[in-house]
Amino acid sequence: MPPLNYFVVESPDEVGRVAYERVAADVLQDLDLIKVVDRLHIYVDPKVPIFVAAGLLRHMPRAIRIADFANVNRGENEIVLDIGDETYLAPLLQKLWTIYGKENVDQPDRFTVVLPAGVAGEDDLDQLVVADPSETLYKDIIYALQYIAPEGFKVRRQYIRDGKFYYVASEDTLPTDIVETAVVPLFEKMGVTL
Amino acid sequence: MTTLVPVTYKGGVYRHDEIMDLIDDLGGYIVQKHVMAQDVVLQSFVPRDDIEMIRRIAKPLAGEVIEAPLVGTEIAVVSPSLEIHHLPHISCDIAEYLRRSGAKTNMVGLARGFGKRIANLNDEERDVINEHDLAVYVLGNFEECIRQKFPAIRREIRVPIVVTGAPDRETLIRAIDPPAEGYVGGVGRIMHRFKRPEELGKLDELVDEVSRVLDARRDALAKDPLSVFPPRLMAIIEEQIHEVSLLTHPTPVTAQMEGLRVKLPYDSYADDVRSLEVAEGVTVGDIADVTPSRMRNYILIRIKPFSETRILV
């Protein structure tokens, strides 16, 4: 960890600060978000109590197409998809079933999918979108922050839009101006305005 | 009188029954037996003078005998919750490591143990923890939180407590009032598996701390011994009440330092257990309290000390 361009954890408690640095790094790594988050600033003070995380996202991951993980071999009678990476096999099959019908999609073994040329001959299979990781990305980011924050901090406010996100949590009721007083300064430290 | 010491025997399945017979013949007790594929682990008590003999006999079978300080104890690993924040890494790694030293560990995830102001302990959790020999509290990263919440989640816990948390040992000692029996610093909320040498070192430190606390308790017990040695009573129950052998629990009868947990329904079996004859004219009811456990519908046996019963089996 981490190829983040900016990663700071602040806390009045030095031991806790180091521990949270590690926690945040582990969680981002576990959830595979390191490539997605560009900058992250966390402030946590158990005396207030408050947990604030603010950050920026990198460009969104692009949609996954068949060409990204499989070879499309066109024969005279059939088209054979040679799967290189199984990660997206399940959504691929779902997609093919809806387009061509279950009776036309044959899977003789784990790494091979066969379609009759008569049914799918004309289509540009290489470019067929199988999955879009950005759909769940927002949920993943908020989940990661929820996971990093101390568990007892149940009262929270979260925001994610236009590549910026923040997450404020506390054990007590959050004051109405918490975004102005706690979140905006963190974005300023990163050289960004919310 | 021979002193029985807790040891772990690790070896293959092949001819392990000979080792079991040997321990039995030497007057030892097997508290737990695990068979994992081709391996066998026996948690047992054996006479101190005979350890070398067992080692010698086990050698051709590629078996080894290791001193395991926590055999015959039941330890609660208390986590503020069973949420992803505390599981699996810290709580499970700690529980597993204690298990390797011979303890029977139970994970207790509190319903509302998280937070510093809102943390609390309900009566069921309190009673369940109190049924163990020792409780390991797996706490988090901030001194402030530990200071504030710990009194709430230890309320009325009478068993010895070992606390772990991210602040160092001295800070933990300062933060916790009244003092707990043991402290291990540098283990906070960790979101990855314990695998680095310093992390494994912390787990060893925890085992040492737990054994130190339990040894103190054992010393106190030695001054007023129990009317019967729990593993001995365990062997008698396993022999006499055949339903025990039908249970699928990993440890149908769990040995504790001062008693046993029998995993049979209290309502149907408590009287059978009470009237069980331990020795000529002495029943379990004479030397122990047979009570319902707060854990499911199990039976909890608390063996009374010699000073109370004037019986030593």
Interface residues (C-beta under 8 A of the other chain):
Chain A: D13 V15 G16 A19 Y20 R22 V23 D26 V27 D30 P46 K47 P49 Y147 P150 E151 G152 F153 K154 E171 D172
Chain B: P80 S81 E83 I84 H85 H86 F114 G115 K116 R117 I118 A119 G140 N141 F142 E143 E144 C145 A166 P167 D168 T171 G188 R189 I190 M191 H192
